[in-house]
Amino acid sequence: MQMIKPKFRHFALTSMLLSVMSSPSYAAPITFSEAWQILQKNNNSLAAQQANVERYQHLQKSTNSLNLPSITLGANYTHLDDDVTINGEQFSDSLSGLLFPIPPAFAGLLGGVTSTITEQDIFSSSIRAVWPIFTGGRISAAQNAAEGKSEEAQSQFLMEKQARYEDLSKYYFSVILAEDVVKTRQAVETGLTQHRDFAIKLEQQGQIARVERLQAEASLDKAIVERRKAENDLKIAQLALTQILGQSQRVEPAEHLFINKNLPDMDVFIDQTLMTYPGLKILDAKEKQASSLIKAEKGKYYPEVYLYGDYSLYEDDSLASQMKPDWLVGIGVNIPLLDTSGRTGKVAAAHSAVSQVKFLKSQAKQDLTLLVQKTYLEAKQAIEEVQGLNSSLSLAQENLSLRKKAFTQGLSNSLEVVDAELYLASIKTQQSAAQFKYLISLNKLLALTSEMNAYSSYLTSSVSSDFDTKADTDSQSKG
């Protein structure tokens, strides 16, 4: 079979990508809250962290068995170098405490008798049980450490959840920002198309020079290039949003960029972050693990007390087996006299680990406070920028209208009209970018405070820019 040439393969891949990018969207537009629900169901990294949480939860449950006795079924086979026997003389010599000595004739008779205590090959089977009743706190320390690891895994999952929420915010509102830029570029193209048509008529009437008409055409061509570039940026943003949501059809946002006139006080965000941030919970879990390690190492200084028992299931048919009882129970004590595990050093190391975690937690609180303050101020700055650009937007619209009228009357040149059109577009784009920055900062604050579900309340109380309001009014009046 003939191999596909690299150039053709590259062309085929490009064609497939363009077909996907240009394919119509059949899915209904979704809100940001709906997109967040979809991401939580389909995201692989969240699923991996959830599996990690379940893993440590199972490990934590497994430590409950440390309080139970260990029961084992064992079997032993032993091979001796010879049978264990005893003769009559050895038997008579072992007797003690008799009221009358054994007659010599009877002792001589016993000397020729031999008895087999056990044979050379020994096989036995029994059930053994050992139940620790005091371990110096090592069992509870192991259980606390397992609980700390489970809590750490849960906090890591929440950290991953916050990170994915912030990523979704960037992808989702990047699409909306790209859509606004496309609309702005389309408006510029429409305006410059009208301007070019006016320039052609005025040139034909001899009211403007040929260079003015060429300037209008060049500006229109450049506007077309910028509009196509904005459309490509929009397609790329849509593909990225579709991929992060794990969808096969292109995802369309159902919302628009917005701001809120007011935000809660900064201290509210700071207090909520320091109270709920999962990164601090991770350090709490690590501190619990380190404290459990201290308790476990100190437990090595204490004796270990345990109950034990044994029940014979099978024994050889020998005199020793008949003499041995079928079961036994007892209590045992292990007292450490000389330990080679370095328990003193390990206790000191565990104390150092606890101190390390406490210092890390203090530093994390300082860093989080600074991060919340920075993000909050960025959100406030974005609000001020959006509101401050309203007057510039009104001025730009009025200036464009005047320049167009002046051009038709021969009182303004083409470059002035183009500059007015581009200035208006720049103000619109700058205002959209400020709204985008606000939403990114807002959702970051919501992630830091673990209040992702509160986004809908900010959407309900949102306000749009004057440009958006005017555009909606114009579209309704045209309808």
Secondary structure, 3 states (H helix, E strand, C coil): CCCCCHHHHHHHHHHHHHHHHHCCCCCCCECHHHHHHHHHHHCHHHHHHHHHHHHHHHHHHHHHHHHCCEEEEEEEEEECCCCEEEEHHHHHHHCCCCCCCCCHHHHHHHHCCEEEEECCEEEEEEEEEEEEEECCCHHHHHHHHHHHHHHHHHHHHHHHHHHHHHHHHHHHHHHHHHHHHHHHHHHHHHHHHHHHHHHHHHHHCCCCCHHHHHHHHHHHHHHHHHHHHHHHHHHHHHHHHHHHCCCCCCCCECCCCCECCCCCCHHHHHHHHHHHCHHHHHHHHHHHHHHHHHHHHHHCCCCEEEEEEEEEEECCCCHHHHHCCCEEEEEEEECCCCCCCCHHHHHHHHHHHHHHHHHHHHHHHHHHHHHHHHHHHHHHHHHHHHHHHHHHHHHHHHHHHHHHHHHHCCCCCHHHHHHHHHHHHHHHHHHHHHHHHHHHHHHHHHHHCCCHHHHHHHHHCCECCHHHHHHHHHHHHHC
